[in-house]
């Protein structure tokens, strides 16, 4: 449970997002970036795609793929990693969209029960739709959070499908929400910082300089951002590890060409998996849940397990 000072700080940090939510409610626009077709995804894209997959006998297979998350183990080496953090393990969960399909909580929870990590981070999009009540989201998230074993706790941010009230609910579940904020993680005499920004995609309420201002200069920094759009700014600001999601890796990937759509204002090479910009390493998770239609082909749902290593 959060204390009163933490709750007051969260209220202040959420003000820009609340202002955008009010603007969206007043104008009827929920997206800044999407085309007419994808602004009306529920009416056009989802039914057509589902019908096409069913016609070819592929829908059931795609759904089964979406309910079989895999653990992706990612060792990352840094020369500037504090010695006490050599071997430090980070569990990264993104784009859960936890209320979309039945069975996802059980599938993910069965894997999490067998994992013990040093830190867990959540990079947004807890609900499937971007409208309506969140009670089912909270019920399923409570079940999932209870399966996470993390020595230094759980830290999270919001995504473009989320509303501000989700931040309060997650904090009440024990998740520390970093809305343009940072938190220090200490091991013996050393520390690293987890930096979190609000959604840079649809809400555009990210403030990386403000979040970094809470850290110690020249310290090792892990950035949580919902999408990879801030890759240039983050590299300039001295971020060491950039963790994000949002793109779902396209969900349907073809040989050689990969996905047809990556839903981000960055080059395609930053929209899926591991990437690097100068000294900053990044990973864009394809997500745990699914967007639009709950199917996956050649793009498994991922539970990402990162191991930090110090280069000698």
N, C-alpha and C positions, 0 to 999 in steps of 0.2 A: 504494500500500500504506500502511496506517496504521502509525504508530509505537506503541511500547508504552504511552506515556502516553495517547494517544488511545484505544487499545483498552481500557485500564483505565477511562477516563471513560465510554466507551460501555457497558461492563459495568454500571457503577453506575447509569447513567441508564435502563437497560433493566430494572432489578430490579422496579419496579412492574408492568411488562407481564408479566414472567416469572411473577410471583406470580399474576396473573390467569389466565395460561395454565394454571398448575397447578390453579387453582380450576376452570376450565372442564373440564380433564381429569378431575378428581375427581368433579364433579357431572354431567358429560355435557352441560352447557349451553354453547353456543358464542356465544349472543347475549344481550344484555340487553334490547334494544328490540323485537325482532320478535315478531309474533303467532305463534300455533301454525301457521298456514298457511305463513308464510314461514320459520319454523324448519324446516319440512319441505318446503322449496321443491323439492328434487331429486325428491321423491316425487310431488308434486301439481302445482305451478305450471309447472315446465319441460315435463313431458310433455304437459300439457293445452294449453299455449300453442303448443308446437311442432306438435301435431296440428291445432289450429285453423288455424294459418297454412298448413300443408301442404294442408289441406282446401280452403282458398280460393285456393290457388296462389300464396301470398305469401311462403312461407318462403325460397325461393331468392333472390328480390329483396331481402328483408330482410338476408340473409347478405351479398350483394354490396354493399349499402349499408354494412354494418359493416366491410367490408374496403377502403373508399374514404375514408380520413381526409382532412380538409380543414385547411388552414392558416387560422386565424382571427387576423387582425392587429388589435391593440387598442392605440391610442394613448391614454395617460393623462397628464393635465396636473396638476402640483402647484406651488404657490407656494413650498413649503419644500424642494423637491428641490435638493440641492447642484448647483452649476453644472457641475461636472465630469461629472455623470451625465445631463446633457441629451442625449437621444438614446440612452441606455443600453437595450440590448435583452435581454429575458428570455424564454427558451424555457420554457414550462410544459407538462409532460406529466403526466397524471393517469390513474389507473385503467387501467393497461395490460392487466391480466389476460392477460399475454403468452402463457400456455400454453393458452389456450382453443381457438383455431382456427389452423390452418396458414395461412400467407400473410400474417399480420398483421405479423410482423417485417420481411418484405421490403417490404411496402407503406409502412410507417412509415420504414424505413431509407432507402428511395429518396428520400423527402422530406427527411429530416434531412441527407443527404449534400450537399444544395444550400443548407443554412442555416448561417450563421456568426453566433454570438450572443456577447453579453458574459457571460451567466450562464444556466445551465440549472437548473431546479428540478423535482423529482419529488414529487408529493403522494400517494403511497401506492397500495396494492392492485396489487402486481406479479403475484400469482398469481390464478388463477381460483377454485379451490375454497378452502375454509378448513381443509382437512385434507390429509394425505398428504405424500409427499416433494416436495422442491423442485428436484431436479436439472434437470428440464426448464425450470423457471423461470430458473435460473441460466444455463443454456446460451443461452437466447434473450435474456436481459438482457445477457449479455456481447456478443452480436452487435449489439444495439441501442446499447449504450453506446459501442461502438467507432465508431459513425456520428455521434456528437455532437461538434460543434466549438464549444467554449465557452471564452472567454479566461480567465474566473475560475472555471472548473471546474463541477462538478455537485454540487448539494445535494439531500438527500432526507429524507423522513419515512416512517413506516409507516402502513398503512391497517388497516381492520378485517378484511380477508382475510389479512393477513400474520402471520407468527410472528416472534419475536425473532431467530431465526437468520438471517433474510433481511437484517437490518441488517448483520451481520458480512460476509455474502457480498457485499453491495453496496459496503461499504467496501473490500473487497479488489479490487473492480473500479474503484476510484477515486472512488466517490461518498461525499461527506462527509455522514454521517447526523446530523441535528439532532434528537435525542430530548430535548425540553424543554431546548433549548440554542440558542445563537445564534452567528453568525459574522460578522465584519467584512469588508466588501468595499471596497477602497480604489481610488480613481482620483485620481492626482496628490495634491493636498492634502486631498481630500474623502473621506468614507466614508459608506456606508449599512450597515444591518445586516439580515441574513437570520435570522429567528427561526423555529424549528421546534418544534411540539408533537406529542406522541404522540396516538394516536387518541382523540377525545372522544366517539365514538359507541358502539361496543360495549365496547371495553376500558376507556374512561373513565379513562385514565391521563395525560391532558393536564395540564400545569402551566404555564400561560402566565406567571404572575408569576415563577416560577423561570427560565424562558427569557429573559424580558425583563431580569431582574436582571443578565444577562451583557452587556447593551448599555450604551451611553452615553446618559444622559437627554437628551431633546429631539432625538435623532437620527432620521433617516428610517428607518422599519422596514417590512420586507416580511415578512408572516407566512405560513408554510406550515402549513396544518391540513388533515387529510383531509376533513373535512366542514364545512359552513358554520355548525354549531351554536354556535360561539363568537362570533358576530358582535357581540353586545352587549358582552361582556367585552372583546373586542379593540378596539372603538371607545373604550371607557372608558380602556383602557390606552395609548392613543395610537398604535395601529397605523395606518400610512398606506395600505398595500396588503395585502389579504387574498386569498390564493390557495388554492383548495380544489377538491374534486371530489366523489366518493362517490355522488352522486345519479344520475349518468349522464344527467341531464336527462330522466329517464323512459324514454329510448331510443325509445319510441313516443309521438309527440306528435300531438295532434289540432288542427285549426284552431280558433282562438279560445280553447279551454279548455286547450290544452297537454297536459301529462302527467296521467295519472290518479293517479300515486303518485310522491312525491318522496323518501321514505325519509330524512327528517331532522326533527329537533325544532326547526325554524325555520319562519317563514312561507314560503309557496310562492315568493314573489318573490325569495328568496335562493337558490333551489334550481337556477337555471339562468342562465348568462350574467352580464352586468354588473349590479351593484347598488351602492348607496351608503348608508352610515349616517353622518350628520353629515359630518365631514371625511375619513372613511375610505372608500376605494373598494375594491370587491371583485369577484372574478370566480370563478364556480363553473363549472368545466369539465364538459362532458358526458362527458369521458373519451376515451381512445384505444381501449380495448377495450370489451367488453360484459359485462353481468352476466346470469346466468340463461341465457337463450337468445340466441345471437349474431346478433341482428337489430336493425336500426334503421330507423325511418320518421320523416321530418321532423325528424330529430335526428342530424345527421352526427357521426361521430367527429371530434374536434378535436385539432389540434396548435396550441397557443395561443402567439402571438408578441406579446409586450407591448413597447411602446416608451414609455419614460418621458420626459416633456417638462417642462421648467421654464417656468412662467408668468412672463412678464416684467411 
